[in-house]
Structures are given as structure tokens and as C-alpha cells.
Amino acid sequence: MDIDFALFRQVADNLNDERNVAARFYDKAVKTENLSSEGLPVFKNVTYVEIRLKDNNTEVFNQPATTEKIRRFPKEYALYKLAKEKIKNGTPLNQFAFLNAAEIATCESRGIFTVEDLAKLDENKALSLGLTHEKRLAEAFIKRAKNNTAVADFLEKEQQYKDEIENLKNENLMLKQKISELSKSKTLTRKSKKKGEAA
């Protein structure tokens, strides 16, 4: 209890000096009291804020983002909103391992949240933002991904051709069976005619 109170005092003392506090807004899935028609729990997205003291990485406060927290950390909230908007139309940097955590944080602090935006960054802009290395990695990643896409497209087309060949084989087999059945039917008809004539 004393440790919590001491930590609370430390945070309270730093509230007036935001330079000693780091904040990050993020989405968290929160379980509601509702159940789906299948009886499964229903979750909803809630915006949370993570608050850290810069000189104390072991203590982290995570709580729903209130209006007061948004007013208190407007720059961090603006970055969170920008990231959400950008990620709608791109691939989030943190989904792939070609950048490490520090490089991703550097990109995000400069308003770059997707692989595509990083790769398309103007050379001079990348230089001024200190993201030349990261830009090269993103370009190489996209180039490899395009090659993988070409291979995947080829494999998909090859599978389509195989499926078509298999379908044609099945159709051919069905036609042969029908021809065989028709041939048997004609043979039986001829035999029954001959029997009829003989009688």
C-alpha cells in the first residue's frame, strides 16, 4: 500500500511537468456483458492511454482515455488519430520484422505509420527526417513482397489450370460413360428387335 501511495505521489508531483511523462494512446478490446446469439462474449474497442514516468520504466498506468487525458496529451492523441487514419489504407509498420522497435518508434514519431508511406517518402524528406535507412528497408520489403505476389499469382494460375484439366478429365470420363451406356442401350435394343423378329 505504501509503495502505491509513493508512486501516486511521484506521478502527482510530475503532473505539472509533462516533460517527465510519456503517454501513448491505443485501442484495447474490452469484454462487454453482452453475449452473441451463439452465446459467445462480445468485445468492443475502447481507446486507452498508457502513461509512463520517463525515469521509471517499471511503473505503467493504463486506463481508458478520458477527455481530460486527451486534453492533457494533445500531441500524442493527434498521433494516435493520424496512425488510425493512415493504417486504414496501408500496412502497419509493426506487422513486419524488417524494422526493430526503435526504428518503428522513430518513424511513428515523425508521422510515418505504414510500410507504403515509408517506401514512398521523398528522398530529401527521408534525409531531413533521418529515415533514409528505414526507407531503403521498406523499399526492399515491398520489392520482395511484389515478387512473392508474382510467385503467388503464378501458383494460383497453375492451380486453376490444374483444376481445369481435372474438370476436363472428369467431363471426358462422364462422356465416355454416357457413350458406353448408349452403346449398351443400342446393343440391347438390337438384340430385343432380333428376338422380336425371330419370334
N, C-alpha and C positions, 0 to 999 in steps of 0.2 A: 504494500500500500504506500509506504514511504517513497519507494522508487517511482511509482506512478505520479505521486504528487510532485516529486522533484523534477520529473520530466515535464509535467504540466507547467511548472514554474519556469522551466527553461524555455518552453515554447512561448509562454505568455510574455516573457522578457524579450523575446525576439520578434514578437508580432509587429512592433513599431519599426523594425529594421528588416525589410523583406530581402535585403541582400544576403542575409544568413539563412534564408528559407528557399527551398526548391519545391516547385509544385508541378504536377503532371495530371492532366485530365484524361480519362479513358472510359471506355464502355465496359460495363460488367453485367453478366447475365444474372438476374436475381429471380429466385423461385417465388412464384405467387402462391396464393392459397387456392387458386383455381385448378381444376383438372380438365383435361381434354375429354372428348367423347369416348376415347379409348381408355380413360382412367389414368392417363399419364400426367405428370406435373407440367404446368405451363410456366414458361420463363418469360421475362421481359428485359429489355435493355435499359439500364439505368446509367446515367453519366456519374462517374465517381471522380474524386480528386485524391491524388496521393501527395502528401506533404512530408518533406524531409528537412531536417536541420542539416545544413551543409557541413557542419563539423561533427555530425553524429549519424553515421550511415546505418547504425543498428536499429534505430527507432524510426518507424514509419507510421504515419497516420493515414488511413484510408477511410473515406466517408463519402456519402452522396454529395454531389456538387450542388450547393445551395446558391441562391442569388448573391449572398454575402461573399461566398468563396469566389464566384465568378467576378465580382467587383474587385475583390482583393488581388486576384491574379489575372488581369485582363489580357496580358500578352500570352500567357500560357493557354488561356481559354481560346484566344484567337487562333493559335497554332493548332489546337485540338480541332476546331471547326474547319480550318483550312485542310488539315490532314484528312478529315472525313470526306470533304468535298472532292479532294484530289483522288483519293483511293477508290471513289465510285467509278472512275474512268481509267484506272491504271492498276498496276501490280504493286502491292505494298513492298517496300524495301526489306522489311523484316521477315518476309516469307521465304527468302532465299539466303544461302550461306556465302554468297560471294563478297559480302561486306561484313565486317565484325561489328560488335555493338557500339564501339566508339565512333566508327565511320557512319553508321546509321544515325546516331545521335547528332553528329556534326551536320549531316545532310538535313535532318529534320529541323535543326535549329536555324537553318538557312532557308526553310520553306520548301524543301525538296522531299517528297514523301513516296514517290513511285519510281520504279525502275525506268519507265518510259521517260519521265520528266528529267531524270538524271542523265540518261543517254542523249536526250535531245538538247541538253544545256549548251548554249553558245560557248565556244572555246574561251573567249575573253571573259565571259561571265563566270565560267568554271574556274578560271585562273584567279579572278578577283575574289571569289568565294572560298578559294582554297580547296576546290573539289576536283582538280584535274585528274588525280589518281582514281578517285571514285567514279568519275565519268568514264574513264577508259575501261574500268571493270564492268560497268553497266553496259557499255557498247559491246564488249566481248561476250557478256552474258546473253544479250539479245541476239547477237550473231549466232551463237551456239544454239539458242532456242529456235531460231528460224531454221537452222539446219536440222534440228530434231523434228521440227514441224514438217519439213520436206520429207524426212525419212518416215514419219508417222503417216503423212499423206500417201506416200508410195505404198507402205504396208497396208493401209486401208484400201487403196485401189486394187492391190494384189489380192486382198481378201475378197473384194467384190467380184473380181474376175473368177476366183476360185469358186465362189458361191454360184455365179452364173454358169460355170462349167458343170458344177454339181447338179444344178437345176436342169440344164440341158440333158445331162446323162439320165436323170430321173424321167424327164419327158420322153426321151428316146426309149427307155425301158418300158414306160407305160404304153407307148405307141406299138412297140414290138409285142407286148402282151395283148393289146387290142387286135393287132393283125393276126396273132396266133389264135385268139378266141374266134375271130371272124372266119379264119381258115377252118377251124374245127367245126364251126357252125355250118359253113358251106358243105363240108365233108359229110356231116350228119344229114343235112338236107338232101344231098345227092343220094346217100345211102337209103334214106327213107323213101325217096322217089323211086329208086330202083326196086325196093321191096314192094312198093305200091304197084309198079308196072308188072313185076313178076307175079303178083297175086292176081 
